[in-house]
Protein backbone atom coordinates (compact mmCIF):
# COMPACT_ATOMS: atom_id res chain seq x y z
CA UNK A 1 0.00 0.00 0.00
CA UNK A 2 1.33 3.44 -0.97
CA UNK A 3 2.37 5.66 1.92
CA UNK A 4 -0.32 8.38 1.91
CA UNK A 5 2.16 10.93 3.26
CA UNK A 6 4.51 10.54 0.28
CA UNK A 7 4.61 13.22 -2.41
CA UNK A 8 6.71 11.45 -5.03
CA UNK A 9 6.11 12.74 -8.55
CA UNK A 10 4.52 15.97 -7.35
CA UNK A 11 5.67 19.58 -7.36
CA UNK A 12 5.11 22.01 -4.51
CA UNK A 13 5.49 25.79 -4.60
CA UNK A 14 6.27 27.52 -1.29
CA UNK A 15 6.24 31.29 -0.83
CA UNK A 16 8.50 32.90 1.75
CA UNK A 17 10.59 29.77 1.42
CA UNK A 18 14.14 30.91 2.14
CA UNK A 19 14.02 31.12 5.94
CA UNK A 20 11.99 30.34 9.05
CA UNK A 21 8.82 28.33 8.69
CA UNK A 22 8.84 28.51 4.89
CA UNK A 23 12.33 27.05 4.72
CA UNK A 24 11.25 24.18 6.99
CA UNK A 25 8.12 23.59 4.89
CA UNK A 26 10.14 23.38 1.68
CA UNK A 27 12.58 20.96 3.30
CA UNK A 28 9.84 18.71 4.64
CA UNK A 29 7.97 18.59 1.33
CA UNK A 30 11.19 17.61 -0.46
CA UNK A 31 11.90 14.94 2.15
CA UNK A 32 8.42 13.56 1.44
CA UNK A 33 9.39 13.21 -2.23
CA UNK A 34 8.17 16.43 -3.85
CA UNK A 35 10.13 18.65 -6.18
CA UNK A 36 10.01 22.15 -4.74
CA UNK A 37 9.74 25.67 -6.14
CA UNK A 38 11.10 28.23 -3.68
CA UNK A 39 9.67 31.74 -3.86
CA UNK A 40 10.98 34.78 -2.01
CA UNK A 41 12.24 38.32 -2.56
CA UNK A 42 15.91 37.63 -1.79
CA UNK A 43 17.45 35.77 -4.71
CA UNK A 44 20.69 34.87 -2.92
CA UNK A 45 18.83 33.39 0.06
CA UNK A 46 16.43 31.59 -2.27
CA UNK A 47 19.30 29.93 -4.11
CA UNK A 48 21.19 29.01 -0.96
CA UNK A 49 18.08 27.34 0.48
CA UNK A 50 17.32 25.56 -2.79
CA UNK A 51 20.87 24.21 -3.06
CA UNK A 52 20.79 22.94 0.54
CA UNK A 53 17.44 21.21 0.04
CA UNK A 54 18.51 19.60 -3.23
CA UNK A 55 21.76 18.38 -1.71
CA UNK A 56 20.12 16.86 1.36
CA UNK A 57 17.07 15.28 -0.31
CA UNK A 58 18.05 14.61 -3.91
CA UNK A 59 14.89 16.35 -5.09
CA UNK A 60 14.77 18.92 -7.85
CA UNK A 61 14.51 22.51 -6.62
CA UNK A 62 13.67 25.60 -8.65
CA UNK A 63 14.04 29.23 -7.61
CA UNK A 64 11.48 31.87 -8.61
CA UNK A 65 12.50 35.18 -7.09
CA UNK A 66 9.75 37.75 -6.74
CA UNK A 67 7.27 39.59 -4.54
CA UNK A 68 3.79 38.23 -3.83
CA UNK A 69 2.49 41.80 -3.58
CA UNK A 70 3.42 42.45 -7.22
CA UNK A 71 0.79 41.07 -9.61
CA UNK A 72 3.20 40.80 -12.53
CA UNK A 73 5.73 38.97 -10.35
CA UNK A 74 3.08 36.52 -9.20
CA UNK A 75 1.94 35.70 -12.72
CA UNK A 76 5.55 35.27 -13.83
CA UNK A 77 6.35 33.02 -10.87
CA UNK A 78 3.38 30.74 -11.54
CA UNK A 79 4.24 30.58 -15.24
CA UNK A 80 7.92 29.82 -14.63
CA UNK A 81 7.11 27.12 -12.09
CA UNK A 82 4.65 25.35 -14.38
CA UNK A 83 6.98 25.67 -17.37
CA UNK A 84 9.90 24.25 -15.40
CA UNK A 85 8.06 21.30 -13.87
CA UNK A 86 5.05 20.77 -16.12
CA UNK A 87 2.77 20.64 -13.10
CA UNK A 88 1.96 22.22 -9.75
CA UNK A 89 0.27 19.93 -7.27
CA UNK A 90 0.80 21.80 -4.01
CA UNK A 91 0.78 25.51 -3.15
CA UNK A 92 1.91 26.64 0.29
CA UNK A 93 1.06 30.30 0.86
CA UNK A 94 3.53 31.10 3.62
CA UNK A 95 4.80 34.62 2.87
CA UNK A 96 3.80 37.00 5.63
CA UNK A 97 4.71 40.07 7.63
CA UNK A 98 3.85 41.58 11.00
CA UNK A 99 4.18 44.89 12.84
CA UNK A 100 3.71 45.30 16.56
CA UNK A 101 2.04 48.23 18.27
CA UNK A 102 -1.09 49.42 19.99
CA UNK A 103 -4.01 50.04 17.67
CA UNK A 104 -4.01 53.85 17.94
CA UNK A 105 -0.28 53.90 17.22
CA UNK A 106 -0.40 51.75 14.07
CA UNK A 107 0.12 53.87 10.92
CA UNK A 108 -2.30 53.21 8.09
CA UNK A 109 0.67 52.30 5.90
CA UNK A 110 1.67 49.46 8.24
CA UNK A 111 -1.89 48.16 8.45
CA UNK A 112 -2.18 48.20 4.66
CA UNK A 113 1.18 46.45 4.20
CA UNK A 114 0.20 43.59 6.50
CA UNK A 115 -2.98 42.95 4.53
CA UNK A 116 -1.18 43.43 1.21
CA UNK A 117 1.29 40.64 2.02
CA UNK A 118 -0.73 38.30 4.24
CA UNK A 119 -4.07 38.42 2.44
CA UNK A 120 -3.78 40.05 -0.99
CA UNK A 121 -0.46 38.33 -1.76
CA UNK A 122 -1.96 34.98 -0.85
CA UNK A 123 -5.02 35.80 -2.96
CA UNK A 124 -2.94 36.70 -6.02
CA UNK A 125 -0.74 33.62 -5.83
CA UNK A 126 -3.73 31.35 -5.34
CA UNK A 127 -5.56 32.86 -8.30
CA UNK A 128 -2.44 32.47 -10.46
CA UNK A 129 -2.04 28.77 -9.63
CA UNK A 130 -5.68 27.68 -9.36
CA UNK A 131 -6.49 27.58 -13.11
CA UNK A 132 -3.71 25.02 -13.62
CA UNK A 133 -5.05 22.91 -10.75
CA UNK A 134 -8.62 23.19 -12.04
CA UNK A 135 -7.51 22.01 -15.47
CA UNK A 136 -5.62 19.11 -13.88
CA UNK A 137 -8.59 18.36 -11.57
CA UNK A 138 -6.29 18.01 -8.61
CA UNK A 139 -4.35 20.09 -6.12
CA UNK A 140 -3.77 20.94 -2.50
CA UNK A 141 -3.48 24.52 -1.28
CA UNK A 142 -2.14 25.10 2.22
CA UNK A 143 -2.52 28.63 3.57
CA UNK A 144 -0.43 29.54 6.59
CA UNK A 145 -2.73 31.23 9.05
CA UNK A 146 -2.01 31.57 12.74
CA UNK A 147 -3.50 30.99 16.15
CA UNK A 148 -3.53 34.82 16.09
CA UNK A 149 -6.55 34.48 13.81
CA UNK A 150 -8.32 32.71 16.68
CA UNK A 151 -7.07 34.50 19.81
CA UNK A 152 -5.50 37.85 20.65
CA UNK A 153 -1.80 37.71 21.49
CA UNK A 154 -0.63 39.67 24.49
CA UNK A 155 1.23 41.65 25.66
CA UNK A 156 2.76 42.27 22.22
CA UNK A 157 -0.15 43.90 20.40
CA UNK A 158 -0.52 43.22 16.67
CA UNK A 159 -4.08 44.08 15.59
CA UNK A 160 -3.42 44.14 11.84
CA UNK A 161 -1.69 40.75 11.89
CA UNK A 162 -4.46 39.16 13.95
CA UNK A 163 -7.14 40.47 11.60
CA UNK A 164 -5.19 39.38 8.52
CA UNK A 165 -4.85 35.82 9.76
CA UNK A 166 -8.55 35.61 10.58
CA UNK A 167 -9.14 36.70 6.98
CA UNK A 168 -6.81 33.94 5.76
CA UNK A 169 -8.81 31.34 7.67
CA UNK A 170 -12.15 32.49 6.25
CA UNK A 171 -10.77 32.82 2.72
CA UNK A 172 -9.48 29.25 3.05
CA UNK A 173 -12.98 28.00 3.84
CA UNK A 174 -14.54 30.00 1.01
CA UNK A 175 -12.14 28.63 -1.60
CA UNK A 176 -12.45 25.09 -0.23
CA UNK A 177 -16.21 25.16 -0.73
CA UNK A 178 -15.96 26.64 -4.22
CA UNK A 179 -13.18 24.45 -5.57
CA UNK A 180 -14.00 21.05 -4.05
CA UNK A 181 -15.85 19.98 -7.25
CA UNK A 182 -12.57 20.47 -9.16
CA UNK A 183 -10.60 18.10 -6.94
CA UNK A 184 -8.80 20.93 -5.17
CA UNK A 185 -8.46 20.87 -1.39
CA UNK A 186 -7.82 24.13 0.47
CA UNK A 187 -6.78 24.08 4.12
CA UNK A 188 -5.02 26.35 6.57
CA UNK A 189 -2.39 25.69 9.20
CA UNK A 190 -2.51 27.85 12.32
CA UNK A 191 0.79 27.61 14.23
CA UNK A 192 1.27 28.86 17.75
CA UNK A 193 4.50 30.35 19.04
CA UNK A 194 7.40 29.17 16.90
CA UNK A 195 11.00 30.29 17.30
CA UNK A 196 11.99 32.09 14.10
CA UNK A 197 13.76 35.32 13.21
CA UNK A 198 10.36 37.02 13.13
CA UNK A 199 9.16 35.82 16.53
CA UNK A 200 11.18 36.54 19.72
CA UNK A 201 9.44 33.74 21.58
CA UNK A 202 12.31 33.08 23.98
CA UNK A 203 12.50 36.62 25.41
CA UNK A 204 12.08 36.43 29.22
CA UNK A 205 9.62 39.36 29.28
CA UNK A 206 7.14 37.35 27.22
CA UNK A 207 7.53 34.03 29.00
CA UNK A 208 4.52 34.35 31.30
CA UNK A 209 2.05 34.92 28.47
CA UNK A 210 3.70 33.05 25.61
CA UNK A 211 5.14 30.00 27.32
CA UNK A 212 3.61 29.47 30.74
CA UNK A 213 0.05 30.08 29.49
CA UNK A 214 0.32 27.17 27.04
CA UNK A 215 -0.43 23.69 28.41
CA UNK A 216 2.78 22.31 26.90
CA UNK A 217 4.71 25.28 28.39
CA UNK A 218 7.13 25.66 25.50
CA UNK A 219 7.42 27.05 21.98
CA UNK A 220 7.85 25.01 18.81
CA UNK A 221 10.61 24.81 16.24
CA UNK A 222 9.85 25.21 12.52
CA UNK A 223 10.80 21.55 12.03
CA UNK A 224 8.00 20.51 14.42
CA UNK A 225 5.39 22.44 12.45
CA UNK A 226 6.50 21.35 8.98
CA UNK A 227 5.05 17.79 9.09
CA UNK A 228 1.58 19.32 9.41
CA UNK A 229 2.08 20.95 6.01
CA UNK A 230 3.11 17.58 4.56
CA UNK A 231 -0.08 16.07 5.99
CA UNK A 232 -2.30 18.75 4.45
CA UNK A 233 -0.45 18.59 1.13
CA UNK A 234 -0.59 14.80 0.83
CA UNK A 235 -3.20 12.11 0.31
CA UNK A 236 -3.12 11.50 4.06
CA UNK A 237 -5.63 14.37 4.26
CA UNK A 238 -7.62 13.36 1.15
CA UNK A 239 -10.98 13.88 2.94
CA UNK A 240 -9.95 17.16 4.57
CA UNK A 241 -10.78 20.53 3.08
CA UNK A 242 -11.82 23.87 4.53
CA UNK A 243 -10.12 23.03 7.82
CA UNK A 244 -7.90 25.16 10.02
CA UNK A 245 -5.37 22.83 11.63
CA UNK A 246 -4.12 24.36 14.88
CA UNK A 247 -0.61 23.42 16.06
CA UNK A 248 -0.08 25.56 19.13
CA UNK A 249 0.93 23.40 22.08
CA UNK A 250 -2.61 23.76 23.39
CA UNK A 251 -2.47 27.56 23.71
CA UNK A 252 -5.96 28.16 22.30
CA UNK A 253 -7.71 25.71 24.63
CA UNK A 254 -8.26 28.54 27.14
C-alpha positions in Angstrom: 0.0 0.0 0.0 1.3 3.4 -1.0 2.4 5.7 1.9 -0.3 8.4 1.9 2.2 10.9 3.3 4.5 10.5 0.3 4.6 13.2 -2.4 6.7 11.5 -5.0 6.1 12.7 -8.5 4.5 16.0 -7.3 5.7 19.6 -7.4 5.1 22.0 -4.5 5.5 25.8 -4.6 6.3 27.5 -1.3 6.2 31.3 -0.8 8.5 32.9 1.8 10.6 29.8 1.4 14.1 30.9 2.1 14.0 31.1 5.9 12.0 30.3 9.0 8.8 28.3 8.7 8.8 28.5 4.9 12.3 27.0 4.7 11.3 24.2 7.0 8.1 23.6 4.9 10.1 23.4 1.7 12.6 21.0 3.3 9.8 18.7 4.6 8.0 18.6 1.3 11.2 17.6 -0.5 11.9 14.9 2.1 8.4 13.6 1.4 9.4 13.2 -2.2 8.2 16.4 -3.9 10.1 18.7 -6.2 10.0 22.2 -4.7 9.7 25.7 -6.1 11.1 28.2 -3.7 9.7 31.7 -3.9 11.0 34.8 -2.0 12.2 38.3 -2.6 15.9 37.6 -1.8 17.5 35.8 -4.7 20.7 34.9 -2.9 18.8 33.4 0.1 16.4 31.6 -2.3 19.3 29.9 -4.1 21.2 29.0 -1.0 18.1 27.3 0.5 17.3 25.6 -2.8 20.9 24.2 -3.1 20.8 22.9 0.5 17.4 21.2 0.0 18.5 19.6 -3.2 21.8 18.4 -1.7 20.1 16.9 1.4 17.1 15.3 -0.3 18.1 14.6 -3.9 14.9 16.3 -5.1 14.8 18.9 -7.9 14.5 22.5 -6.6 13.7 25.6 -8.6 14.0 29.2 -7.6 11.5 31.9 -8.6 12.5 35.2 -7.1 9.7 37.7 -6.7 7.3 39.6 -4.5 3.8 38.2 -3.8 2.5 41.8 -3.6 3.4 42.4 -7.2 0.8 41.1 -9.6 3.2 40.8 -12.5 5.7 39.0 -10.4 3.1 36.5 -9.2 1.9 35.7 -12.7 5.6 35.3 -13.8 6.3 33.0 -10.9 3.4 30.7 -11.5 4.2 30.6 -15.2 7.9 29.8 -14.6 7.1 27.1 -12.1 4.7 25.4 -14.4 7.0 25.7 -17.4 9.9 24.2 -15.4 8.1 21.3 -13.9 5.1 20.8 -16.1 2.8 20.6 -13.1 2.0 22.2 -9.7 0.3 19.9 -7.3 0.8 21.8 -4.0 0.8 25.5 -3.2 1.9 26.6 0.3 1.1 30.3 0.9 3.5 31.1 3.6 4.8 34.6 2.9 3.8 37.0 5.6 4.7 40.1 7.6 3.8 41.6 11.0 4.2 44.9 12.8 3.7 45.3 16.6 2.0 48.2 18.3 -1.1 49.4 20.0 -4.0 50.0 17.7 -4.0 53.9 17.9 -0.3 53.9 17.2 -0.4 51.7 14.1 0.1 53.9 10.9 -2.3 53.2 8.1 0.7 52.3 5.9 1.7 49.5 8.2 -1.9 48.2 8.5 -2.2 48.2 4.7 1.2 46.5 4.2 0.2 43.6 6.5 -3.0 42.9 4.5 -1.2 43.4 1.2 1.3 40.6 2.0 -0.7 38.3 4.2 -4.1 38.4 2.4 -3.8 40.0 -1.0 -0.5 38.3 -1.8 -2.0 35.0 -0.8 -5.0 35.8 -3.0 -2.9 36.7 -6.0 -0.7 33.6 -5.8 -3.7 31.4 -5.3 -5.6 32.9 -8.3 -2.4 32.5 -10.5 -2.0 28.8 -9.6 -5.7 27.7 -9.4 -6.5 27.6 -13.1 -3.7 25.0 -13.6 -5.1 22.9 -10.7 -8.6 23.2 -12.0 -7.5 22.0 -15.5 -5.6 19.1 -13.9 -8.6 18.4 -11.6 -6.3 18.0 -8.6 -4.4 20.1 -6.1 -3.8 20.9 -2.5 -3.5 24.5 -1.3 -2.1 25.1 2.2 -2.5 28.6 3.6 -0.4 29.5 6.6 -2.7 31.2 9.1 -2.0 31.6 12.7 -3.5 31.0 16.2 -3.5 34.8 16.1 -6.6 34.5 13.8 -8.3 32.7 16.7 -7.1 34.5 19.8 -5.5 37.9 20.6 -1.8 37.7 21.5 -0.6 39.7 24.5 1.2 41.6 25.7 2.8 42.3 22.2 -0.2 43.9 20.4 -0.5 43.2 16.7 -4.1 44.1 15.6 -3.4 44.1 11.8 -1.7 40.8 11.9 -4.5 39.2 14.0 -7.1 40.5 11.6 -5.2 39.4 8.5 -4.8 35.8 9.8 -8.5 35.6 10.6 -9.1 36.7 7.0 -6.8 33.9 5.8 -8.8 31.3 7.7 -12.1 32.5 6.2 -10.8 32.8 2.7 -9.5 29.3 3.1 -13.0 28.0 3.8 -14.5 30.0 1.0 -12.1 28.6 -1.6 -12.4 25.1 -0.2 -16.2 25.2 -0.7 -16.0 26.6 -4.2 -13.2 24.4 -5.6 -14.0 21.1 -4.1 -15.8 20.0 -7.2 -12.6 20.5 -9.2 -10.6 18.1 -6.9 -8.8 20.9 -5.2 -8.5 20.9 -1.4 -7.8 24.1 0.5 -6.8 24.1 4.1 -5.0 26.4 6.6 -2.4 25.7 9.2 -2.5 27.9 12.3 0.8 27.6 14.2 1.3 28.9 17.7 4.5 30.3 19.0 7.4 29.2 16.9 11.0 30.3 17.3 12.0 32.1 14.1 13.8 35.3 13.2 10.4 37.0 13.1 9.2 35.8 16.5 11.2 36.5 19.7 9.4 33.7 21.6 12.3 33.1 24.0 12.5 36.6 25.4 12.1 36.4 29.2 9.6 39.4 29.3 7.1 37.3 27.2 7.5 34.0 29.0 4.5 34.3 31.3 2.1 34.9 28.5 3.7 33.1 25.6 5.1 30.0 27.3 3.6 29.5 30.7 0.0 30.1 29.5 0.3 27.2 27.0 -0.4 23.7 28.4 2.8 22.3 26.9 4.7 25.3 28.4 7.1 25.7 25.5 7.4 27.1 22.0 7.8 25.0 18.8 10.6 24.8 16.2 9.9 25.2 12.5 10.8 21.5 12.0 8.0 20.5 14.4 5.4 22.4 12.5 6.5 21.4 9.0 5.0 17.8 9.1 1.6 19.3 9.4 2.1 20.9 6.0 3.1 17.6 4.6 -0.1 16.1 6.0 -2.3 18.8 4.5 -0.4 18.6 1.1 -0.6 14.8 0.8 -3.2 12.1 0.3 -3.1 11.5 4.1 -5.6 14.4 4.3 -7.6 13.4 1.2 -11.0 13.9 2.9 -9.9 17.2 4.6 -10.8 20.5 3.1 -11.8 23.9 4.5 -10.1 23.0 7.8 -7.9 25.2 10.0 -5.4 22.8 11.6 -4.1 24.4 14.9 -0.6 23.4 16.1 -0.1 25.6 19.1 0.9 23.4 22.1 -2.6 23.8 23.4 -2.5 27.6 23.7 -6.0 28.2 22.3 -7.7 25.7 24.6 -8.3 28.5 27.1 
